[in-house]
Amino acid sequence: MSGTIARRDLLCACLVHALPVPGGQVPAPPKVKLGSYQVSRLIVGGNPISGFSHFSAEMSREMVDYFTAERVKALLRRCEAFGINTWQSRGDTHIMRLLHEYRLEGGRIQWIAQTASEYADIFRNIRTIASYQPIAIYHHGTQTDRFWRAGQIDRTLDYLKAIRDTGVLVGLGTHIPEVIDYVESKGWDVDFYMTCLYNLSRTREEAERLTGAAVQGEFFWDPDRQAMLRRVRQASKPCLIFKVYAASRKCQSPDTMRSALEEVLRAAKPTDCIVIGMFPKYKDQVAENCLLFHEALQATRPTS
């Protein structure tokens, strides 16, 4: 995919044909236990709010322009109204300020925070995040993968211990299935994994060797998706699965979105959740995703 997307292609990615959503008739996502908390199996992600589309610079800019504080709070209220009771997002100053404001206005959504790996002092970042009362903090997957590729994965342990010391649930993010293999083999003290379905840590050279062709933009390769889904199924801890729609690349129609959800739910354990970032500029993505999630659950429910 080209790094520069034509305007009509950008709108195509956003303007998925809206599904008819009967008022008040969309079942709330079921809840599962994460530690002592009841968490909706459909979690709203934070990337769009922070302007990370993973699709194009144009879409990322559009997200930044759209998500004023009022629109962020409106999205969170909409999620709570439809039964999405948990928000996953970055633990940076911007997000923590928005969360604080939302709570002052009565918002009750639970927060799962990602460490902000661009900060100079991650231990301080963890302590600051904990002061905003998340239910969980996880180590940023991009940084986990950097440590892995440098042969320094055990450096992550100090950060995980710092998270544990705050008293919240401990998570580890990664885009690489082999990281989970290693962590499980060592019996690390984690409560859940934040698992990306695409290995975005690959270099361009790696991507081009795998595909035998030039690669432009971020590399979303379906064999990576299948590898992580196999690992999710085997993991001993709950997984919060993200990039289900491949950052809008699987959003050509409601059918393709539903198919993507069904594929993931067939592989997921009953304790796993799906994290979906939502950008409701053009349509009610909260209602649509809740409806699609319900339909996918029904389609993948065991018949016995």
C-alpha positions as CSV (number, residue, x, y, z in Angstrom):
1,M,0.0,0.0,0.0
2,S,1.3,3.4,-0.9
3,G,2.4,5.7,1.9
4,T,0.2,8.4,0.3
5,I,-3.5,7.4,-0.1
6,A,-5.8,9.2,-2.5
7,R,-8.6,11.0,-0.8
8,R,-11.2,8.7,-2.4
9,D,-9.4,5.7,-1.0
10,L,-9.2,7.3,2.5
11,L,-13.0,7.9,2.5
12,C,-13.5,4.3,1.2
13,A,-11.7,3.0,4.3
14,C,-13.8,5.2,6.6
15,L,-17.2,5.1,4.9
16,V,-18.0,1.4,5.2
17,H,-21.6,0.7,4.4
18,A,-23.5,1.3,7.6
19,L,-25.5,-1.5,9.0
20,P,-29.1,-1.0,10.1
21,V,-29.0,-0.8,13.9
22,P,-32.4,-0.9,15.5
23,G,-32.6,1.5,18.4
24,G,-31.9,-0.1,21.7
25,Q,-31.9,-3.6,20.3
26,V,-28.1,-4.4,20.1
27,P,-27.2,-6.8,22.8
28,A,-24.3,-5.7,25.0
29,P,-21.1,-7.6,24.6
30,P,-20.7,-10.4,27.2
31,K,-18.2,-9.9,30.0
32,V,-15.3,-12.1,31.1
33,K,-13.1,-12.0,34.2
34,L,-9.8,-10.3,34.0
35,G,-8.3,-10.7,37.5
36,S,-11.1,-9.6,39.8
37,Y,-12.7,-7.3,37.2
38,Q,-15.6,-7.9,34.8
39,V,-14.5,-6.7,31.4
40,S,-16.6,-6.6,28.2
41,R,-15.2,-8.9,25.6
42,L,-15.4,-6.0,23.2
43,I,-13.0,-3.3,24.4
44,V,-12.7,0.2,22.8
45,G,-9.1,0.9,21.7
46,G,-7.3,4.2,21.9
47,N,-5.2,4.5,18.7
48,P,-7.7,6.7,16.8
49,I,-8.0,9.1,19.7
50,S,-4.2,9.5,19.7
51,G,-4.1,9.9,15.9
52,F,-2.6,6.5,15.1
53,S,-4.5,5.1,12.1
54,H,-1.8,2.6,10.9
55,F,-3.4,3.2,7.5
56,S,-2.2,6.6,6.1
57,A,-0.8,9.9,7.2
58,E,-4.0,11.5,5.9
59,M,-6.3,9.3,8.1
60,S,-4.1,9.9,11.1
61,R,-4.3,13.6,10.6
62,E,-8.1,13.4,10.2
63,M,-8.3,11.5,13.5
64,V,-6.3,14.2,15.3
65,D,-8.5,16.9,13.9
66,Y,-11.7,15.0,14.8
67,F,-11.0,13.9,18.4
68,T,-11.5,17.0,20.5
69,A,-12.0,16.4,24.2
70,E,-15.7,16.6,23.8
71,R,-15.8,14.0,21.0
72,V,-13.6,11.7,23.0
73,K,-15.9,11.9,25.9
74,A,-18.9,11.4,23.6
75,L,-17.3,8.2,22.2
76,L,-16.7,6.8,25.7
77,R,-20.3,7.6,26.8
78,R,-21.6,5.9,23.7
79,C,-19.4,2.8,24.5
80,E,-20.7,2.7,28.0
81,A,-24.3,3.0,26.8
82,F,-23.8,-0.1,24.6
83,G,-22.2,-2.1,27.3
84,I,-18.5,-1.6,26.4
85,N,-17.1,-1.1,29.9
86,T,-13.4,-0.9,29.2
87,W,-11.1,1.4,27.3
88,Q,-7.5,0.5,26.3
89,S,-5.3,3.4,25.5
90,R,-1.8,5.0,26.0
91,G,-0.7,6.1,29.4
92,D,0.4,9.6,28.3
93,T,-0.5,13.0,29.6
94,H,-3.1,13.7,26.9
95,I,-5.0,10.5,27.6
96,M,-4.8,10.8,31.4
97,R,-6.2,14.3,31.3
98,L,-9.1,13.2,29.1
99,L,-9.8,10.3,31.4
100,H,-9.8,12.5,34.5
101,E,-12.2,15.0,32.8
102,Y,-14.5,12.1,31.7
103,R,-14.6,10.8,35.3
104,L,-15.4,14.2,36.7
105,E,-18.4,14.2,34.5
106,G,-19.6,10.8,35.8
107,G,-17.9,8.4,33.4
108,R,-17.3,5.0,34.8
109,I,-15.4,3.2,32.0
110,Q,-12.5,1.0,33.2
111,W,-9.1,1.8,31.9
112,I,-6.3,-0.5,30.7
113,A,-3.2,1.6,30.1
114,Q,-0.2,1.1,27.9
115,T,3.2,2.4,29.0
116,A,4.4,5.3,27.0
117,S,7.7,4.1,25.7
118,E,8.7,7.5,24.4
119,Y,9.0,8.8,27.9
120,A,12.5,9.0,29.3
121,D,11.6,7.4,32.7
122,I,9.2,4.5,32.2
123,F,9.2,3.7,35.9
124,R,7.9,7.2,36.6
125,N,5.4,6.8,33.8
126,I,4.1,3.6,35.5
127,R,3.7,5.3,38.8
128,T,1.9,8.2,37.2
129,I,-0.4,5.9,35.3
130,A,-1.2,4.0,38.5
131,S,-2.3,7.3,40.2
132,Y,-5.2,7.5,37.7
133,Q,-6.5,4.1,38.9
134,P,-6.4,1.8,35.8
135,I,-7.4,-1.8,36.3
136,A,-4.3,-2.9,34.4
137,I,-1.1,-1.6,32.9
138,Y,0.8,-3.4,30.1
139,H,4.3,-3.0,28.7
140,H,4.1,-1.4,25.3
141,G,4.4,-4.0,22.6
142,T,6.6,-2.0,20.3
143,Q,9.2,-1.7,23.1
144,T,8.8,-5.4,24.0
145,D,9.6,-6.2,20.4
146,R,12.6,-3.9,20.3
147,F,14.0,-5.7,23.4
148,W,13.3,-9.1,21.7
149,R,15.0,-8.2,18.5
150,A,18.1,-6.9,20.4
151,G,18.4,-10.1,22.4
152,Q,17.5,-8.1,25.6
153,I,13.9,-9.3,26.3
154,D,14.7,-9.9,30.0
155,R,15.0,-6.1,30.4
156,T,11.2,-6.1,30.3
157,L,11.1,-7.9,33.7
158,D,12.0,-4.8,35.7
159,Y,9.1,-2.9,34.1
160,L,6.7,-5.7,34.7
161,K,7.7,-5.9,38.4
162,A,7.2,-2.1,38.7
163,I,3.7,-2.5,37.3
164,R,3.0,-5.4,39.8
165,D,4.3,-3.2,42.7
166,T,1.5,-0.7,41.9
167,G,-1.1,-3.3,42.7
168,V,-2.8,-3.4,39.3
169,L,-3.0,-6.2,36.8
170,V,0.1,-6.8,34.7
171,G,0.2,-7.2,31.0
172,L,2.7,-7.7,28.2
173,G,2.2,-6.4,24.7
174,T,3.8,-7.8,21.6
175,H,3.4,-8.3,17.9
176,I,5.6,-11.4,17.8
177,P,4.2,-14.8,18.8
178,E,7.7,-16.1,19.7
179,V,7.8,-13.6,22.6
180,I,4.8,-15.3,24.2
181,D,6.5,-18.7,23.7
182,Y,9.5,-17.4,25.6
183,V,7.5,-15.7,28.4
184,E,5.4,-18.8,28.9
185,S,8.4,-21.1,29.0
186,K,10.0,-18.9,31.7
187,G,6.8,-18.5,33.8
188,W,6.9,-14.7,33.9
189,D,4.5,-13.0,36.3
190,V,1.9,-11.6,34.0
191,D,-1.9,-11.6,34.0
192,F,-2.6,-11.1,30.3
193,Y,-1.1,-10.5,26.9
194,M,-1.9,-7.7,24.5
195,T,-1.5,-9.5,21.2
196,C,-1.3,-7.8,17.8
197,L,-2.4,-9.9,14.9
198,Y,0.3,-8.4,12.6
199,N,4.0,-8.3,13.2
200,L,4.6,-4.6,12.7
201,S,8.1,-5.0,14.0
202,R,9.4,-6.4,10.8
203,T,11.9,-4.3,8.8
204,R,11.1,-3.4,5.2
205,E,13.9,-5.8,4.1
206,E,12.2,-8.7,6.0
207,A,8.8,-7.8,4.5
208,E,10.2,-7.7,1.0
209,R,12.0,-11.0,1.4
210,L,8.7,-12.6,2.6
211,T,6.6,-11.2,-0.2
212,G,9.1,-11.1,-3.0
213,A,7.9,-7.6,-3.8
214,A,8.4,-4.0,-2.9
215,V,6.5,-3.0,0.3
216,Q,5.2,0.5,0.9
217,G,3.7,1.7,4.2
218,E,3.1,-0.5,7.2
219,F,3.3,-4.3,6.5
220,F,0.1,-6.1,7.2
221,W,0.6,-9.8,6.2
222,D,-2.1,-12.4,6.8
223,P,0.3,-15.3,7.6
224,D,1.4,-13.2,10.6
225,R,-2.3,-13.0,11.6
226,Q,-2.6,-16.7,11.4
227,A,0.5,-17.3,13.5
228,M,-0.6,-15.0,16.3
229,L,-4.1,-16.5,16.3
230,R,-2.5,-20.0,16.8
231,R,-0.4,-18.6,19.7
232,V,-3.4,-16.9,21.3
233,R,-5.3,-20.2,21.4
234,Q,-2.4,-21.9,23.2
235,A,-1.6,-19.1,25.7
236,S,-2.1,-19.9,29.4
237,K,-3.3,-16.3,30.1
238,P,-6.1,-14.2,28.6
239,C,-5.2,-12.3,25.5
240,L,-6.5,-8.9,24.4
241,I,-6.4,-9.2,20.6
242,F,-6.1,-6.1,18.5
243,K,-5.7,-5.1,14.8
244,V,-8.7,-7.4,14.1
245,Y,-9.7,-5.3,11.1
246,A,-6.0,-4.9,10.1
247,A,-6.3,-1.1,10.7
248,S,-9.3,-0.8,8.3
249,R,-7.8,-3.0,5.6
250,K,-10.6,-5.6,6.3
251,C,-13.4,-3.0,6.4
252,Q,-14.5,-3.1,2.8
253,S,-18.1,-4.1,3.9
254,P,-20.0,-5.3,7.0
255,D,-19.5,-8.8,5.6
256,T,-15.7,-8.6,5.6
257,M,-15.7,-7.0,9.1
258,R,-18.0,-9.8,10.4
259,S,-15.8,-12.4,8.7
260,A,-12.7,-10.9,10.4
261,L,-14.4,-11.0,13.8
262,E,-15.6,-14.6,13.3
263,E,-12.1,-15.8,12.3
264,V,-10.7,-14.3,15.5
265,L,-13.5,-15.6,17.8
266,R,-13.0,-19.1,16.4
267,A,-9.4,-19.0,17.5
268,A,-9.8,-17.1,20.7
269,K,-10.2,-18.7,24.1
270,P,-13.4,-17.9,26.0
271,T,-11.4,-15.6,28.3
272,D,-10.0,-13.5,25.5
273,C,-11.2,-10.1,24.5
274,I,-11.1,-8.1,21.2
275,V,-9.9,-4.5,21.2
276,I,-11.2,-2.3,18.4
277,G,-10.3,1.4,17.9
278,M,-13.3,3.4,16.8
279,F,-13.5,6.6,14.6
280,P,-17.2,7.6,14.5
281,K,-16.8,10.7,12.2
282,Y,-18.8,9.2,9.4
283,K,-21.1,6.6,11.2
284,D,-22.0,5.1,14.5
285,Q,-19.1,2.7,14.8
286,V,-19.9,1.8,18.4
287,A,-23.4,0.5,17.5
288,E,-22.1,-1.2,14.4
289,N,-19.2,-3.0,16.1
290,C,-21.5,-4.1,18.9
291,L,-23.9,-5.6,16.4
292,L,-21.2,-7.2,14.3
293,F,-19.6,-8.6,17.4
294,H,-22.9,-10.1,18.6
295,E,-23.5,-11.6,15.1
296,A,-20.0,-13.1,15.0
297,L,-20.4,-14.6,18.5
298,Q,-23.6,-16.2,17.4
299,A,-22.0,-17.6,14.3
300,T,-19.1,-19.1,16.2
301,R,-20.9,-20.4,19.2
302,P,-20.5,-24.2,19.6
303,T,-23.6,-26.1,18.6
304,S,-23.2,-29.0,20.9
